[in-house]
Amino acid sequence: MAFEGLTERLQKAMRNLRGKGKVSEADLRSTMREIRLALLEADVNFTVVRNFVKRVQTRSKGAEVLEGLNPAQQIVKIVDEELTKTMGEEAVPLNKSEKIPTVIMMAGLQGAGKTTTAGKLALKLKNENNARPLLIAADVYRPAAIDQLVTVGDQIDVPVFQQGTDVDPVEIVKNGMQQAKENHNDYVLIDTAGRLQIDEKLMDELKNIKSLVHPDEILLVVDAMTGQNAVNTAEGFNDALDITGVVLTKLDGDTRGGAALSIREVTKKPIKFIGQGEKMDALDVFHPDRMASRILG
Ligand code: GDP
């Protein structure tokens, strides 16, 4: 289960507070220390933790909280609100072009879940928006990646444009866009190549695709299980590509919480979706308030 350790520790920190009729500044300080350690242990970015704790402390230590009715309950509410704020406050919808097709470029490191997420998103658009998406297979370095996307396309009944592995990815995208125009597809999802790590060649290729199609959305797919590495990856891709949003995958696994809580504040880019399983329907819109409730348990 995701966030298990974090939830347990936060609940414990709050429980200590609840046991007290009155909360003193010293009680508050020790609770905040526990919360800080819980977040750091969950692999949340250090600066994000510091800012979060500072905000909760400032809001909580006022007389209206500590000397008011039910201080413990008020502090729990503040923690909940500030967790929500850290993750971006509101759900941010997918960008949509005024003119079809809306172009969504998927980026990410190998294994993050990019191809799976491209399929999940195409299915979501088809089911919820009555869309007619086209998937473009532009990961030419891993032949299996193209086969995988074709299999996904068959499974969800969405066409896949592919030209094998011998054509330049930028050329493939150009030809795929042409097909989308001819067939009046309203969404195009481009599955780009991933690498084991960020390198210049990967970024140059993504930049070239970006300048060719001017995507309405550049979604970076990151694996929540990789914690701070997911955050570093997001920073790297954002610096190079100016991404428009993040998809956090594998939140059904045993992840600690660091990526979910850090990405928004570090990159200033919204998490738009979360992947919660391997099946094609396991993609959900990211709601910061619901995630905060889930973390608090
Ligand atoms: P890519 O290399 O980034 O295209 O990654 P893939 O789409 O091939 O995904 C890598 C692995 O992660 C596959 O086995 C997927 O089934 C799995 N995967 C992707 N998203 C999720 C998710 O949200 N939850 C779980 N449990 N597995 C996922």
Residues whose N, C-alpha, C, O or C-beta is under 5 A from the ligand:
A	BS01	GDP	L109 Q110 G111 A112 G113 K114 T115 T116 T117 G194 T249 K250 L251 D252 G275 Q276 G277 E278 A282
